[in-house]
Amino acid sequence: MIELQGICKTFRVAKRKSGFRRAVKALVSREIETVHALSDVSFTVKDGEMIGYIGPNGAGKSTTIKIMCGILTPDSGNCVIDGRTPWKERTAHVRHIGVVFGQRSQLWWDVPVCDSFDLIRDIYRVEETAYRQTLEELTELLNLAEILKTPTRSLSLGQRMRCEIAASLLHRPNMLFLDEPTIGLDAVSKIAVRQFIKRLNKEQGTTVILTTHDMQDIEALTERILLIGKGRILLDGSLDELRRRASVQKTLVVEYSGAPPALSAGMTLAESREGRMVITLNPAVCPASEAIARIAAQTDIVDVSVSGISAEEMVAALYQEYEI
């Protein structure tokens, strides 16, 4: 279990304007700004949960992950993960966690991937038989057989990310932290990574905390979402709960033959061309079933579809609501 209580973290950042004179002046006197990365962050994650940790750039997501990994020490507050304080018991803690940073690599650039895996095995002191068994499973599940002997620098981004995920799981951690794991991946690679993470969680009960800007990752993987902004936890709930909070609006797309139908209360025309209308619905005034029935009474419907607010629109609305 992961428990964070009142975590605060600040950074002191030196700033200066451009120009040689200002650069020389900065050697003697610097302008220091204090950045509050995290302010009283508290949440609990149960064993086996899959959490989506979302927020805009600079909101504090990666800082939180680094504190939970033991890389950073908070200014105040408590973080207990399976009875351990990460930054105080880092050696013991890292044996039980796996971490993937989408913009950082744990593989050695100029050596074959298999050599990097062997070195990681030695670092974690994984028993040889268990290591070979785990490597065979990961190689099959992530389709790595053809690239294990290839130097990391020669891999495509999608291949490297699959190797990064495998490297983080060689010691069989019960907790996985994923920071932008699908950044820059093509559609095929994204689907493969998502399917693997879901299987890992289902079959081994691995706790997963995912930070990403790709809302398709969130929709495909997570059951619960934490929204952070300006260093504070703003919302904690399921995707459906957040969608209902962001908007109750639905979109009705109607393709018809004949005269265009007239719209009634609760129906707003968003787009129209011959034989097709896009209508915005307020379900509280006019439910989708009633809107379809009213249109069908006036014209022949060829096709119809109803959709709610997309995940990207929902998150954008929440950012606007909280001014983050």
C-alpha positions as semicolon CSV with decimal commas, in nm:
position;residue;x (nm);y (nm);z (nm)
1;M;0,000;0,000;0,000
2;I;0,111;0,354;-0,077
3;E;0,030;0,629;0,173
4;L;0,126;0,994;0,124
5;Q;0,038;1,248;0,392
6;G;0,106;1,621;0,363
7;I;0,398;1,592;0,120
8;C;0,558;1,928;0,038
9;K;0,856;1,993;-0,189
10;T;1,015;2,318;-0,302
11;F;1,303;2,394;-0,536
12;R;1,528;2,701;-0,550
13;V;1,582;2,808;-0,910
14;A;1,840;3,064;-1,022
15;K;1,716;3,298;-1,297
16;R;1,874;3,565;-1,511
17;K;1,796;3,757;-1,828
18;S;1,986;3,703;-2,153
19;G;2,304;3,891;-2,238
20;F;2,674;3,881;-2,151
21;R;2,658;4,162;-1,892
22;R;2,375;3,994;-1,706
23;A;2,565;3,664;-1,718
24;V;2,867;3,828;-1,556
25;K;2,646;3,999;-1,298
26;A;2,485;3,665;-1,214
27;L;2,825;3,533;-1,105
28;V;2,816;3,776;-0,816
29;S;2,446;3,821;-0,749
30;R;2,177;3,578;-0,855
31;E;1,803;3,611;-0,860
32;I;1,664;3,309;-0,677
33;E;1,304;3,198;-0,714
34;T;1,139;2,941;-0,487
35;V;0,916;2,698;-0,678
36;H;0,654;2,508;-0,478
37;A;0,646;2,179;-0,668
38;L;0,421;1,997;-0,416
39;S;0,197;2,148;-0,149
40;D;0,028;1,918;0,104
41;V;-0,014;1,622;-0,132
42;S;-0,201;1,333;0,030
43;F;-0,349;1,014;-0,117
44;T;-0,361;0,638;-0,063
45;V;-0,322;0,362;-0,322
46;K;-0,427;0,007;-0,238
47;D;-0,237;-0,301;-0,351
48;G;-0,325;-0,403;-0,706
49;E;-0,479;-0,069;-0,808
50;M;-0,409;0,101;-1,141
51;I;-0,399;0,478;-1,093
52;G;-0,386;0,751;-1,356
53;Y;-0,193;1,051;-1,222
54;I;-0,269;1,343;-1,453
55;G;-0,206;1,716;-1,471
56;P;-0,045;1,979;-1,695
57;N;0,330;2,019;-1,740
58;G;0,491;2,140;-1,419
59;A;0,200;2,028;-1,200
60;G;0,419;1,803;-0,981
61;K;0,359;1,457;-1,127
62;S;0,722;1,355;-1,184
63;T;0,827;1,508;-0,851
64;T;0,570;1,290;-0,673
65;I;0,694;0,979;-0,857
66;K;1,056;1,057;-0,766
67;I;0,963;1,095;-0,399
68;M;0,779;0,761;-0,405
69;C;1,085;0,604;-0,567
70;G;1,323;0,751;-0,305
71;I;1,507;0,970;-0,557
72;L;1,394;1,293;-0,387
73;T;1,342;1,377;-0,020
74;P;1,038;1,595;0,055
75;D;1,066;1,908;0,268
76;S;0,788;1,781;0,494
77;G;0,522;1,512;0,514
78;N;0,524;1,135;0,525
79;C;0,538;0,871;0,252
80;V;0,508;0,506;0,352
81;I;0,511;0,232;0,090
82;D;0,462;-0,124;0,218
83;G;0,595;-0,011;0,554
84;R;0,906;0,160;0,411
85;T;1,001;0,527;0,383
86;P;1,152;0,540;0,031
87;W;1,430;0,798;0,083
88;K;1,535;0,647;0,419
89;E;1,534;0,281;0,309
90;R;1,617;0,325;-0,056
91;T;1,822;0,006;-0,105
92;A;1,548;-0,214;0,040
93;H;1,276;-0,012;-0,131
94;V;1,404;-0,033;-0,488
95;R;1,402;-0,412;-0,474
96;H;1,023;-0,397;-0,469
97;I;0,953;-0,130;-0,731
98;G;0,995;-0,089;-1,105
99;V;1,026;0,254;-1,267
100;V;1,001;0,366;-1,629
101;F;1,071;0,729;-1,719
102;G;0,971;0,787;-2,081
103;Q;1,240;1,051;-2,130
104;R;1,515;0,871;-1,936
105;S;1,684;0,540;-2,012
106;Q;1,818;0,272;-1,778
107;L;1,976;0,083;-2,067
108;W;2,341;0,128;-2,166
109;W;2,352;0,304;-2,502
110;D;2,635;0,124;-2,684
111;V;2,592;-0,236;-2,568
112;P;2,334;-0,499;-2,669
113;V;2,008;-0,495;-2,474
114;C;2,080;-0,841;-2,328
115;D;2,404;-0,709;-2,172
116;S;2,211;-0,427;-2,007
117;F;1,963;-0,682;-1,873
118;D;2,247;-0,896;-1,733
119;L;2,396;-0,595;-1,557
120;I;2,056;-0,503;-1,409
121;R;2,027;-0,862;-1,285
122;D;2,359;-0,824;-1,104
123;I;2,260;-0,487;-0,956
124;Y;1,942;-0,636;-0,809
125;R;2,116;-0,966;-0,724
126;V;1,847;-1,174;-0,893
127;E;1,905;-1,550;-0,872
128;E;2,008;-1,691;-1,212
129;T;1,723;-1,941;-1,256
130;A;1,457;-1,686;-1,160
131;Y;1,618;-1,428;-1,390
132;R;1,618;-1,659;-1,692
133;Q;1,256;-1,754;-1,631
134;T;1,149;-1,389;-1,599
135;L;1,348;-1,286;-1,905
136;E;1,189;-1,561;-2,116
137;E;0,841;-1,451;-2,009
138;L;0,910;-1,083;-2,079
139;T;1,075;-1,163;-2,412
140;E;0,765;-1,349;-2,525
141;L;0,509;-1,105;-2,389
142;L;0,683;-0,793;-2,520
143;N;0,813;-0,952;-2,843
144;L;1,180;-0,882;-2,772
145;A;1,346;-1,192;-2,921
146;E;1,473;-1,017;-3,235
147;I;1,619;-0,713;-3,060
148;L;1,791;-0,851;-2,749
149;K;2,129;-0,862;-2,926
150;T;2,089;-0,514;-3,076
151;P;2,265;-0,213;-2,917
152;T;2,021;0,027;-2,754
153;R;2,129;0,315;-2,980
154;S;2,010;0,116;-3,284
155;L;1,658;0,057;-3,155
156;S;1,351;0,250;-3,262
157;L;1,170;0,443;-2,989
158;G;0,895;0,181;-2,964
159;Q;1,147;-0,103;-2,936
160;R;1,346;0,083;-2,672
161;M;1,037;0,153;-2,460
162;R;0,943;-0,215;-2,463
163;C;1,297;-0,294;-2,347
164;E;1,276;-0,024;-2,078
165;I;0,958;-0,181;-1,941
166;A;1,119;-0,527;-1,944
167;A;1,426;-0,390;-1,763
168;S;1,209;-0,246;-1,488
169;L;1,043;-0,585;-1,431
170;L;1,343;-0,821;-1,432
171;H;1,346;-0,834;-1,049
172;R;0,967;-0,895;-1,035
173;P;0,859;-0,581;-0,846
174;N;0,513;-0,565;-0,693
175;M;0,482;-0,196;-0,777
176;L;0,535;-0,020;-1,111
177;F;0,574;0,355;-1,165
178;L;0,529;0,463;-1,527
179;D;0,612;0,823;-1,617
180;E;0,508;0,890;-1,980
181;P;0,578;0,528;-2,090
182;T;0,418;0,568;-2,436
183;I;0,560;0,909;-2,527
184;G;0,636;0,921;-2,899
185;L;0,523;0,563;-2,967
186;D;0,330;0,460;-3,278
187;A;-0,019;0,311;-3,249
188;V;0,097;-0,052;-3,268
189;S;0,360;-0,005;-2,996
190;K;0,114;0,178;-2,771
191;I;-0,140;-0,101;-2,796
192;A;0,126;-0,364;-2,720
193;V;0,246;-0,175;-2,413
194;R;-0,109;-0,119;-2,284
195;Q;-0,202;-0,484;-2,325
196;F;0,110;-0,593;-2,141
197;I;0,048;-0,357;-1,849
198;K;-0,313;-0,475;-1,816
199;R;-0,202;-0,838;-1,820
200;L;0,068;-0,769;-1,561
201;N;-0,185;-0,607;-1,328
202;K;-0,446;-0,880;-1,375
203;E;-0,222;-1,186;-1,348
204;Q;0,036;-1,069;-1,092
205;G;-0,160;-0,804;-0,902
206;T;0,106;-0,543;-0,971
207;T;0,019;-0,196;-0,846
208;V;0,056;0,056;-1,131
209;I;0,080;0,435;-1,111
210;L;0,073;0,594;-1,455
211;T;0,147;0,956;-1,539
212;T;0,076;1,060;-1,896
213;H;-0,074;1,328;-2,119
214;D;-0,220;1,060;-2,347
215;M;-0,579;1,021;-2,231
216;Q;-0,618;0,705;-2,437
217;D;-0,365;0,545;-2,202
218;I;-0,575;0,660;-1,907
219;E;-0,899;0,529;-2,057
220;A;-0,745;0,195;-2,155
221;L;-0,562;0,122;-1,830
222;T;-0,681;0,302;-1,520
223;E;-0,984;0,273;-1,294
224;R;-0,908;0,575;-1,078
225;I;-0,768;0,919;-1,156
226;L;-0,578;1,169;-0,945
227;L;-0,572;1,522;-1,089
228;I;-0,287;1,742;-0,969
229;G;-0,242;2,111;-1,045
230;K;-0,002;2,370;-0,905
231;G;0,135;2,108;-0,668
232;R;-0,202;2,017;-0,512
233;I;-0,436;1,720;-0,553
234;L;-0,753;1,869;-0,699
235;L;-0,968;1,564;-0,775
236;D;-0,969;1,195;-0,689
237;G;-1,222;0,965;-0,857
238;S;-1,308;0,741;-1,150
239;L;-1,296;0,859;-1,510
240;D;-1,675;0,841;-1,533
241;E;-1,713;1,054;-1,219
242;L;-1,476;1,316;-1,354
243;R;-1,652;1,312;-1,691
244;R;-1,989;1,372;-1,525
245;R;-1,836;1,653;-1,322
246;A;-1,679;1,816;-1,625
247;S;-1,988;1,808;-1,843
248;V;-2,323;1,637;-1,894
249;Q;-2,331;1,742;-2,258
250;K;-2,376;1,477;-2,529
251;T;-2,328;1,491;-2,903
252;L;-2,583;1,340;-3,143
253;V;-2,477;1,281;-3,506
254;V;-2,769;1,211;-3,739
255;E;-2,756;1,114;-4,106
256;Y;-3,096;1,139;-4,273
257;S;-3,276;1,141;-4,607
258;G;-3,548;1,393;-4,669
259;A;-3,622;1,733;-4,521
260;P;-3,402;1,850;-4,231
261;P;-3,578;1,806;-3,896
262;A;-3,665;2,093;-3,665
263;L;-3,488;2,099;-3,328
264;S;-3,666;2,131;-2,994
265;A;-3,565;2,245;-2,644
266;G;-3,237;2,095;-2,520
267;M;-3,108;2,045;-2,876
268;T;-2,853;2,284;-3,030
269;L;-2,730;2,262;-3,387
270;A;-2,350;2,243;-3,392
271;E;-2,292;2,150;-3,755
272;S;-2,509;2,092;-4,059
273;R;-2,473;1,989;-4,420
274;E;-2,702;1,813;-4,663
275;G;-2,818;1,485;-4,513
276;R;-2,616;1,522;-4,189
277;M;-2,656;1,712;-3,861
278;V;-2,440;1,732;-3,550
279;I;-2,652;1,823;-3,249
280;T;-2,545;1,912;-2,896
281;L;-2,780;1,770;-2,633
282;N;-2,856;1,866;-2,277
283;P;-2,976;1,529;-2,136
284;A;-3,148;1,698;-1,843
285;V;-3,382;1,877;-2,087
286;C;-3,393;1,630;-2,376
287;P;-3,256;1,276;-2,329
288;A;-3,085;1,116;-2,629
289;S;-3,367;0,862;-2,678
290;E;-3,626;1,137;-2,689
291;A;-3,419;1,347;-2,930
292;I;-3,383;1,052;-3,168
293;A;-3,757;0,981;-3,149
294;R;-3,842;1,345;-3,231
295;I;-3,607;1,349;-3,530
296;A;-3,732;1,010;-3,654
297;A;-4,089;1,144;-3,650
298;Q;-3,989;1,420;-3,894
299;T;-3,748;1,248;-4,134
300;D;-3,600;0,912;-4,233
301;I;-3,288;0,835;-4,025
302;V;-3,009;0,660;-4,216
303;D;-2,759;0,644;-3,928
304;V;-2,727;0,786;-3,578
305;S;-2,459;0,793;-3,308
306;V;-2,447;0,937;-2,955
307;S;-2,124;1,025;-2,773
308;G;-2,031;1,200;-2,453
309;I;-1,746;1,433;-2,382
310;S;-1,407;1,292;-2,482
311;A;-1,135;1,236;-2,222
312;E;-0,923;1,515;-2,372
313;E;-1,216;1,759;-2,360
314;M;-1,293;1,655;-2,005
315;V;-0,938;1,716;-1,886
316;A;-0,919;2,047;-2,073
317;A;-1,244;2,155;-1,904
318;L;-1,107;2,058;-1,564
319;Y;-0,784;2,250;-1,628
320;Q;-0,992;2,554;-1,719
321;E;-1,216;2,513;-1,415
322;Y;-0,920;2,502;-1,178
323;E;-0,720;2,759;-1,378
324;I;-0,416;2,534;-1,415
